[in-house]
Amino acid sequence: MQPAQPFRVLASDPVYSFLRRFMVCIMSGARSKLALFLCGCYVVALGAHTGEECVAKHHEAESYVAAVYEHPSILSPNPLALTSRQQALELMNQNLDIYEQQVMTAAQKGVQIIVFPEDGIHGFNFTRTSIYPFLDFMPSPQVVRWNPCLEPHRFNDTEVLQRLSCMAIKGDMFLVANLGTKQPCHISDPGCPNDGRYQFNTDVVFSNNGTLVDRYRKHNLYFEAAFDVPHKVDHTTFDTPFAGRFGVFTCFDILFFNPAVRLLRDYEVKHVVYPTAWMNQLPLLAAIEIQKAFAVAFGVNVLAANVHHPVLGMTGSGIHTPLKSFWYHDMENPNGRLITARVAKNPVGLTDAENATGEMDSSHSKFLKILSGDPYCEKDAQEVHCDEATKWNRNALPTFHSEMMYDNFTLVPVWGKEGYLYVCSNGLCCYLLYKRPTLSEELYALGVFDGLHTVHGTYYIQVCALVRCGGLGFDTCGQEITEATGIFEFHLWGNFSTSYIFPLFLTSGMTLDVPDQLGWENDHYFLRKSGLSSGLVTAALYGRLYERD
């Protein structure tokens, strides 16, 4: 019997490489979860040549796969006509067939949660009476635990809920969809409508085993005569095993404190599912524009599903993180789109991701000087002049008014290759410090609005906006533009009276962009950007003063 040979590890052996890396990890005092995880990877992966598989597994462990579907819904040819329940189900099942196809496609991609749009199953433009056959009965998930797919006969008029529940099981994923629901009420209820029932625009959430997890009834209706506003605002959240807590709201809700802001402020929500039927309104409220702004402003992931009807101006869906977006916006293509993406469980906000190099570029230094009240700067009617920039804007810029988003904005033109100017309205002053490598044959303007918006909804806004105008005339500023060639390096800021400010940022071809930096400085909120990859369409700070609505 030969004596046991000593265990040897050669320097060229992969085992030696991994052991050496592991010891370096430990001796260097690795403390972070990622570092310790990778150290462990090196130990357990002795048969591998690199730690790439472990890094990939860690990435998967810290993220989830989401999907949203922009749906070209099959609509009722006459939504005002009275139909039977059977006729209504025939139309809705056509849309549900498409939903099921998308769920199975998403399942093949490992999707863990899918979101479908508002009005995608039943359509829109109904009266209170004509929509009734399209409504499912909706028990409260807080009172009743129910799996519609496995318990189909428990409640009447729940065919749509049953199909959605079965889809969630078949796809093995959480599923969020929007449908019309009904709830009987008693005459003793002072809010009960004359027809004896409530009708709600409702989002439903199913777990991957088909259980009805929760519902959300839309609070801020947008010209929806068929539906009622619930007496109490639903602050709906649901927990998932793969990403923690999600919040739910619908379409127009995104512009209001309740439920949108309240959810994020009080319920520790990091992810939002957002069914919508949004009609794009440029330059400030295109669907993907406000979706992205919400994600950036609150540092959350937004899973937004819109219907696809370009002839009605409806398109724009996306999976938005604070730093990156995967979106679909197409006014030409009649087809919808399934968007899938892997996103972080813990989204990194824009301020968290800023890379502090210790060096400050000259434009930001100049911006800070101005805000600190540099004694060498003085204001006249529409300009700010500084000693080192006296060559800029020597002639006073004309102030003009133009309608933007149905509001009367006060604007000044943005002329020349570089400049520093401001414009004020009521208590809000908006400032712009900019440089342009080359001049384009386009008119840009800096605009301000501080007041109550009263068309298609009533709500108070403060807006600073740098926009490309529709032509060379002042009256074209505020028109809906999607293409531009003007490249800017700029700081845009204002003395806002609210902390709820949404950064809107679009470049040519309905492309989303992300600011280099956002934040407060000397009681002014600013957006900074350099290195645009395409022409600027809109850069705006859209402030909401909810208490003045």
N, C-alpha and C positions, 0 to 999 in steps of 0.2 A: 504494500500500500504506500503510495507516494504521499509525501507531506503536501498540505494545501499550499497552493501558490498565493503569494501576496497579491492583493487587489491593486492594480496599477491603472492610472488614467494618463494617456498620452496627451501632450499639448495639442496634437492634431485631431484628437478624438472629440466629436460633438459633445460627449458627456463632460469633458474638461471645460469646454466653452460655456456650457450651461452652469456648471458648478461655479466657475469663476464669476459669471454674471450674477449668480445668486448671492455669492459672498460679497461682491461689490455692493449689491443692493442692501444687504444687512449692515455691512460695515459703514455705509454712507448714511445710515440712519433713516432709511425710507419710512415715511410715516403716512403718506397719502394712501387712500384706498386703491387707487390705480397702481401706485408703485408696488405695494404689497401684493396686489393681485398678480402683477407681472412677475414679481419675484417667485411667487408660487407657481406660475406658469412654467418658469424656467426649470423648476424642480420636477414637476410632473411630466414635462414634455421632453424627457431625456432622449427619446427616440427621434425627435425632430431636429431639423437643422436650424430653425429660427423660431422666434416667439410670435410669428405673424398670426398663427391660428388662435393663440391666446388673446392677442390684441383684438382680433375680429370677434371672438366670443365675448370679450368685455364690452365691446361696442354694442353688440346685440343685447347684452344684459342691461345696458344703460339706455336702451332705446326701444321703440316699438314701431310696427309697420301700420300706417293709416292709409285710408282711401276715401276720396270723395268722388261722387259721380255727377257731372253736369248733364242733365237729362233733357232731351228734346221731347217733352211730354206730348202725348196724344191727347188733344183737347176735345171737349164736347163741341160739336158744330153749332149748337145753339144753347149756351148755358142758361138762358132765360126760360127755356121751355121746361115744362113739368114732365118728369120721366118716372118710371117705376124703379124699385130697388134692383130688380133683375137687369134692367137696361143700364143702370148706373154701374153695377158690378161688371158687366161686360166691358164697358169702357175702362174701368179701373184695372181690370185684370190684364188688359193689353199693356198698360204701364207696368204692372207688377211682373209680367213676364220678362220685360226688359230688365227690371231690377234684379230678378233672379239670375239672369244671364251675367249681369255685372258682378253679383255676389260670387258666382262660381269662378269667374275670371280672377276676381280679387283673391279668392281662396288659394288659387294656384300660385299666387305671388306672396303667400304667407301673411296676408292682411289680418290684423287683429281687431280693427274697428273700421266700419264703413259708414259714411254719412250720405244721405239722399236729400234732395232739395225741397224747399217749401212748394206746396201746390203741385208737386210732381205726379201725384197719383190721381187727383180729382180735377185739377185745372183751376181756373179762376173766372171772375166776372159773373158769378152767380148772384141771385137774390137770396134772401133768407129762406124763401119757400122752395126755390128751384134746387138749392143745394141739399135739401133734406134727404133725398134718397141716397146721397153719396156719403152720409155720415155713419160712422160706426158708434155703437154704444161703448162708453169708456168708463170702466170701474176705476176707482182710485187705487193706485198701487200701494199707497200708504195703508189702506184698509184691507185690500184683498191681494193675496199672493196667488198669481195666476200664470199659467203657461198656456197660451191660446192654442199652440200647435198640438199639445198633448191633451188639452181639455177643451176641445172645440165646441162642445154643446153646453158649456157652463152658462154662457150668456148669449142672448139673441143679437143679431145684427153686428157680428164681429168678424165677418169674413176677411176683411182687409188685415185686421190685427192677426188673424190666424195665419195668413200667408206670410206676413212679415216675420212672425215668430218661427215658422218652419224654415224660412230662408236663413235666419240666424243659426239655427241648428245645422242646416245643410252646409253652410259655409264655415261653421265653427268660429264665429266672430261676433263681437258686439255690433249691433245694427241700430242706426238712428234714422228715423224717417218721419215725414210730416203727413198728416191726414186730417180730415174734418171729423169731429166727434160731437156726440150729443149726450146730454145729461138731463133727465126729467127733473122738474122742480115743482114745488107745491104752491098753491095759490097763497098760502100763508107767508111765503117768502116775498118780502116787499120788492125784491129785485127781479122776481120771476117774470119773464116776458109773457105777453098775452097768449102765446101759443103753448105755454106750459113746459117749455124746455129751454135749456141753454145750448148754444152752439159755439164750439170753440175751434180755433186754428191751433192744432195740437202737434207737438213733437213727441214721439215715443222712443224709448230706449229699451232694447232687448239685449240680454246677455247671450253668450254663445251657446247656452243650453235652452234658449227660447223663452226664458222667463221675462215677463214684463217688469223691468227694473224700475222705471219711473216715467213720468210724463211732464211736459211743460206746455202750458196754455198761453199763447201769445198775448202780451199785454198792450203793446203799442201797435194797434191796428193801422193799416195804411189803406184807407178807402175800401174797407172790407165790410159791406153792409150785411153780408151773410153771417157774420160772426159777432159774438158778444165778448166784452172785456171781462175777465174774471174779477170778482169782487176783491180778491186779495192777490197780490203779485206772487206768482210762483217763483221761488228761488230754488231752481232744480239743479241738483248735483247728483252724480253717481260715481261710485268707486269701481275701479277695474284692477284685476290682478297684475296687469302688465304695465300700467302707467300711473296708477294713483287716481286722483280725483279730477273729473271733468265737470264743466258747467254747460248749461244749455240755454240758448235764447234764439230768437228768430228775426231775421231780416231787419225791419225798421227799429227793432229794439236796440240795435247797436249804437244808436245816436242818443240814448237816454240813460239816466242814472239807474233807474229800475227797469229790468233786473240786471242789466249788463255790468255796470260798474260795481253795484252792490255785491254781486256774486264774487267778483275778483277781490274786493276789499275785505269781505267778511267771511268767506267760505273756503279760503286756502285753495283756490282753483288754479291749476297750472295749464290746463288744456280746455279749449272751448269747442263744442260742436255747434255748427251754425248753419241750419237750413235756411235758404233765402230764395226769394223770387225778385231779384233786384233789377230795376231798370237803370242802366248807366246814365249818369249825368256828369259830363265833364264841364269844367276842368277839375272840379274838387271832389266829386262823389261818384266816381266809377267804382264798380263792385270790388275789383281786386285792390283798388287804391285804398278804400276804407278798411277792407279786411286786413291788409298788411299794416296799415297805420295802427290799428287796434292791437295787433300782435307786438309791434314795436313799443307802443306807448305803455303797455302793461307788462311786457316781458313774458308773454304766454304763447303757446301754440294755438293757432286757430285753424280748425278743419271746416272749411266753408264750401257748401255745395249749392250751386245756383241752377235754375232751369235754363235751358238753351233755346231761346226764341229771338234770333237776331232782328227779325222784322219788328219786334216790339222793343228792341234795345236791351234785351236780356241775355247777357252772357257774362262770364267772369267767376271762376271758382278757383280754389287753391288750398294748399296745405302750407300754412305760413308759420315760420318760426320768427323770432325777433331778428335773426341774422340772414335768413335764407327763405326763399319761397319757391314752390312748385305750383305753377298756375296755368290756367287755360282761359284765353279771351280770344274769341274769333267771331267777327261780325259777318263773315262771308260763308263759312262752312256750315251746312245744315246739320252736321252730326254733333253729337255730344262727345264727352271725353271722360274716361276713368283715369283719375290721377292717383298714383300711389307714391309713398315716400316713407323712408325711415327717419323718424324724428326722435329727439332726445326726451327722456322722461323728465328731466329737469332742464327746461329751456334756459339758455344763457342770454341775458338781456344785453342790449347794445352797450350800456355803460359798463357792464361786467367784462365785455370783450375788448374794450379799448386798450390799445398797446401803448403804455406810457414809456416812451423812449428816453425821456429826459430832455429831448430837443423840441423846440417849438418853431414852427415855420413863421415866416414874416407876416403872413396874412392874419394868422391867429394872434400873434403878438400885437398887431395893429388893432385888431378887434378888442382885445383886452385893454389896450390903452384908451380906446374910445370910451369903453364902459366905465373905466376908472375915473373919467372926467378929466382927460388930458387938457391942461390949460391952453394948449395950442390949437384946440378945436373950437369952432364957433358955428352956430346955426343961423341960417337965414330962412326964407320962406319955405323952401322945400329941400334944402341941402344942408349937409354938414361939411364944413371945410376944415382941413387940418394943414398945418404948415408944410408937412412933407408931401402933401397931396394937393397943393394949390393949383396944379395944372389940371386937376379933374373938375369937370362940371362948372366951368367958369361962368357960363350963362345959366341963369335961373331956369329950372325945368318947369314946363307948364303942368299944372294940376288939372286933371279932367275926371269926369264921372262916366262910368259905363256899367251896364247891368251884367252881373255874373251870378249865375245860379238864382236868378230872380231877386237878387239883392243889389242895391245901389252902391257899388264900390267907389272909393276915391283912389285915383291912381296917378302915378308919374311914369313917364317913359324911361326905359333903361337904354340909354344911348352910349356909344363909345366903347372902347376896348377895356376900360377899367373905370371904376367909379365908386362913390360912397354917397348914398342918398337916403331920404326918409320921407314918409308920408303918414299923416295922422287923421283919425276920425274919432270923435267923442273922446274917450279917455285912452284909446289905444294908438300908439305910434309904432310903425314898422320900419325897420332899418335894413339896408342891404349894402354890403361891402363886396365888390366883385372884380374879377378879371376875366378877360376872354382872349384866348390865343389868336383867334381870327374873328372878324365880324361876318355875320351871315345876313342874307337879304330878308330879315324878319324883324318884326317889332316885338319887343318884350316890354312888360310893364310890371311895376311893383304896386300892388293894391292892398287896401285895408278896408275892413268892415267890422263895425262894433255895434251890434244891435240885434233886434228880434227878427228872425227869419219867419215869414208868415205864409209862404206859398208851399203847398203840399206838406203841411206840418208846421207847427209853431214851436220854435225853440230858439234860445239865445246863443249867439255865436260871436266869437272874436277871431278874425282871420287876418293873417299876413300871408300874401301870396305873390310869388314871382311866376308869371305865366307868359307863354307865347301867345300873341294875339292872332286872330284869324286872318288879318291882312295888315296893311300899313296904316290904316286909319284908326284913330283912337276908339271909335265906336265898335271896332272888331274885337276889342279886348274883353275876354269873358266868353267868347264863342267856343264851341266844342271842337278841339283840335287834337289829333292823335299823332301827327308827324312833325318833326322839328330837326334842325341841324345845328342850332346854337349851343356851343359848348361853354360852360361856365365853371369857374372856381369861385365859391362864394360863401359868405356868412349871411344868414337871414335871421333876424331876431326882433323881438317886440316886448313891450312892458305889459304882459298879460295879467289879467286879474283872476285867473283861474290856474289850478295845477293840472287840469285835465286838458291836455294838448296833444293832438294827433298829428304826427308828421306825414304829410301826403307827398309822395315823390314818384313822378312818372317821367319816363324818357320816351323817345321816339318809338313808334310801333307798339304802344301800350306795354312798355317794358317797365317792370318795377325796379327801383333802385333803393339803396339803403344809405342813410347819412353816414359820414365819417364820425360824426360826433353830435350828440344832443345834450341839452342840459340847461341848468340855471346858472346865470352869472350876473351878480349885482342886480338882482330882482328882474332880470330879463331872461326870457327863454330863447335859446338859439339853436339853429341847425347849421351844420358846417359840412361842405362837400367840395372835394376836388377830384379831378380825374374821371369825369363822366365818360362813359363808353359810347354814348349816343346823344343826340340833341335833346335839350331840356324841354319838356312839355309843361310840367307843373312842379313847383317846389313850394309847399305851403305849410304853415302851422295853423291848424284848425282847432281853436279853443272852444270848449263848451262850458257855459255858465248855467248849470242845471237849475240852480236856485232862482234864476230869472225867467224861466220858461213860462 
